Amino acid sequence: METSHFDVIILGSGPAGLQAAIHAARRKVSVLVLGRVHKSSAFSAHIENYCCIEGAAGEELLRQARLKAEQSGALFLEEDVTELKKEKRFVVRAEGGKTFQAKALILAMGVSRNTLGIKGEKHWVGRGLSYCVDCDAGFHKGEDVAVAGCGSAAVSGALTLLFYAREVHLVCDALEVTDYLNEKLRESAIHLHEGKTVVDIHGDKAVSGVSLNDGSFLAVGGLFIELGAKGATALLGNLGVALDMETLRYVTTDKKQATNVEGIYAAGDICGPPWQVAKAVGEGCVAGLEASAYAKKRGS
């Protein structure tokens, strides 16, 4: 890739980044997308609650979106970003060592999910293991499921699953929630396994059960890991991009998806929950239109 100067550079190639690329490129500005599609949380997901899409594979949805972005004129480089800085323009260094400049940036890197860190965990993603109750609860109607986590995300997720699953197990080593959520949990039909952790996941083609650290076994068809999410914002420190005051994990934007730094926009999971493709795509659309308009105003 010879070109090093672009009007718009997009960090991230999930639903938000790809939609931003489509809209920005169609505005006849030069667009570069950095990131690996398979790292998107949507890649291994089953899409069922996105507009008119029913039961689509996330991998296929992203493949089609990338193709549309390329047809619109966007260029892709499947490398992660290692450095961001602001000079006369924004300077982006990719892991392969190449440096690019842009008039506008769109942050669509998503968030890195906190994992259990147990053997074989990644293998089960999309095969009964999920990091998002709101996204995948509907796939476990009438099944027994387990939630691993101790915070508000885990308890809220377990309560939501009561509307879908037959039985819900919450595995938690030390519960850390408000009195309100604690009371809701204790009053519910959720089976609380307090003081325990998930140490192994079992199954053939899909999850069929989990082992706990006390030697017990839960026969479940789904495991939701709700340990919260850590923001993919380490690169943003020297740019002065403002994060939300409550968690300091997510980028704050206005209705035009603009951050507090002129020329930097953000879309998708990096802007915070809910973790939905529909939200990411909508924000990506707005960010792509606004960033391209900003780049055009900047001139040559």
N, C-alpha and C positions, 0 to 999 in steps of 0.2 A: 504494500500500500504506500504509494509515493506521496499522496497529499497529506500535509501536516497541518493545514489551516482549514477549519470548518466554521460554518456559521453556528451550528448547534451540535454539541456533543451530549449524548445520552448515556448515563451510567446505569446499566442494568437492562437485561433483555427478557424480563417477565412481561405480563400483560400490560402493565403501566408503561414500561419503556417501549415496547413494540407499538402500542397505540400512539404514543407520542411521536415515534419515528414516522409512522404513516402520515399523521397530520402535518408534521413539520416538513417532511419531504415534499408533500403535495403543494406546499406553499412556495416551492421552487427555491429552497435554501439548501445548502450542503449540510448533510447530516451524517454523523458517525455514531454508531451504537457499540459500546464496549460491554463485554460480559458474556457469560455462557448460559445459553437457554436452559440447559439441563439443571442449572443451579436454582432456577426459579422454583418456589414452593408449589406453583401450579403445574409443574412438569409431570409429577407423579400423581396428580389429583384426578378425580372423576368430577366433571363439571355437570351439575344438574340444576342449579338455581340461577343460571345466568341467562336472562332474557328468554329467547326462543330456543336456546341450546338444551337438549335433553340427553343426559347420559354420555356426553362426549369425553374423550380422553384428553387430559390437559396437554399431553405431549403433542397431539394432533392439532389442538387449538393454537398452540404456540408456533408450530411449524407453519400453519397457514398464515398466521399473523406476520411471521418473519418474511415469508414469501411476498406478502402484500407490501410490506415495508420496502423490500428490495425492489419490487416492481415500481414503487413510488420514487425510488432514487436513493434510498438510504444505504450506506455502506456499513459493514459489520466487521468487527475484530473480536474474536473469541478469546479475550484476555481480561483479567481483572485489573483494576486500577490500583497503583501503589502510591501515588502522590498527586495531590491537587494543590495548586497555588494560584494566586492572582497577581499578574503583572499588568501590562497594558491590556492583555486579554487573559482569559483563564488558561492555565497550562495544566495539561493532564498527562501524567506518565503512566504507561501501561507496563505490565509485568515483564513483557518481552524487551523492555528498554526504550521503546519508541516514545517520543514526546509529541503531543498534539496541542494545538491552540484553538480556542473557540471564543466566539462573541457571547454565547449563552450556554449555560449548562442546565441539564435536567437530571435531577437526582431520582433514580428509580431502582436503587439497589436492593429494596426490600429490607427485611430484617433477618438476622440469623436466629433460628429457633434454639432455645436451650434444650439440650438433649439429655437423656438418661445416662448416656455414655457407656452402655452395656454392649456386649458382643452381639453382632448381627443386627443391631438396631436399624441401620440404614436399609438392610435387605427387606424389611417388612413395610417400609413406607409405601403407601398405595396398595398394600396387601392386607389391610386391616389395621395398620398403624397410622395414626394421623396426629398432627400437631395443632389441629383446629376443629373444635367441636362445632362451631357455627357453620363451617364449610361441609363437614362430612357426617353429621349426626344422622341425616336422612338415609344413609346407606346401611344403617344398623337397626332398622325397625324390627321390633319383636325379638331382638337378640340380647344376650347378656354381654355387657361391656364393662371395661375398667378404665378409670381415669387415674393417672399418676400425677401428683402435684399437691402442694400444701397451701397455695395462696388463693386469692380471689378468683383468678382465672380457672383454677381447677374446680373449686366449689361451684362457681357459676356454671361451668361447663357440665358438671355432674347433674346439677339441677335441671339444666336444659335437656340433657339426655333422658330424663324421666319421661319426657313427652314422646320419646321414640323407642327406647329400649325396654326389654322385659325386666331386666334387673341391672342396676348400676352399682359398681363397686368403686369406692374412692380409696386409693392406696396413698398413704401420707405418713411420713416419718414424724413430722411436727407441724401441726396445723397452725397457720398464721393468717387469720382472717378477722374481720370486725365481728363484734358481738352479734350484729344483725345477721350476717351470713352464717355464723356459727349456729345461731338459733334455727335458721331456715334449714340448715343441714341436719341438725339433730331431730327436727320435726318431720323430715322427709323420709322416704322409703330407701334412701341410699344406704348401702352397706359400707360402713366406714372401717377401714383397716388401718387404724392409727398406730404409729410407731413401727411401721413396716415400709419396705421398699420393693420395687420390682427388680429382680436380678436376672431374669431370663425370659425370653419370649419363645413360645412353641407354636408349631404349625407345619403344614405341608405346603400347599399353594397359598394359603392365607393363615392369618393368626387364628389359633384355636385355644390358646391359653397362656397364662403367665405364671411364673414361679416367684414367690416372695422370699425375703431373706430369712424368714422363720421356718422355711421348708414347706409351707403350704402352697397349694396350687389353685388357681382360679380358672375355670373353664369359661373362656369368653371368646366371642367372635370379633371383638374390636378392642384396641387399646389406644386411648387418647392421652398424649403426653402434653400436659398443660402446666409447664414450668415458667410461663411468661415468655417474653421475647427480649433479646438484647438488641439495641439499635445498631444498625450498620453505619455508624456515624463517626467512627474514629478518624476518617479522612478529612472531616469537615472542620476540625479544630482551628486551623490557621486561616480559614476563610471567614470565620465569624458568623456562620449560619446559626440562627437561634433554634434552640430545642424547646420542647414543651416544658413548662415549669414544674409539672407534677412528677414526671418520671425522668426527664432529661434523656429520653431514648428516641423521641420522634421529632422530625423536622416540622416546624410550624409554617403554615402558608396562609395566604389570603384566598379569596374566592377565585382568583386568577392563577392559583397554584404558585404564586410568587413568594419567595422567602424574603427575609429582611435584607438580603444582599442583592443589590441590583444585578439583574442578568442571570440569577440562579433561581430555578424553579424545581419543584419536587412533586412526585406523584406516587400513589400506591402505598404499599405496606410501610414504607419509611415514614409516611405521614401519620401512622397510627391506625388502630382498629376502626371499623370491623375488617377482618381479613377476608375480603370478598373480591372475586374477579370483576364483578360489576363496578364496584367502587374504583378499583385500580384502573380499569379501562376508561371510565368517565374522567378521572383526574388526569390520566395520560393524554386524553383528547385535548383537554383544556391547556395542559402544560405545553403540548406540542404547538398548538395555535399561538399561544402567548409568547413562547420562546422564539418562534420563527418571526413573529411580528417585531419583537425586540431586536433581533439580529438584523432585520432589514433596516430598522431605524438607525442602527449603528453605522451603516454604510460599509465602505471598504476598509 
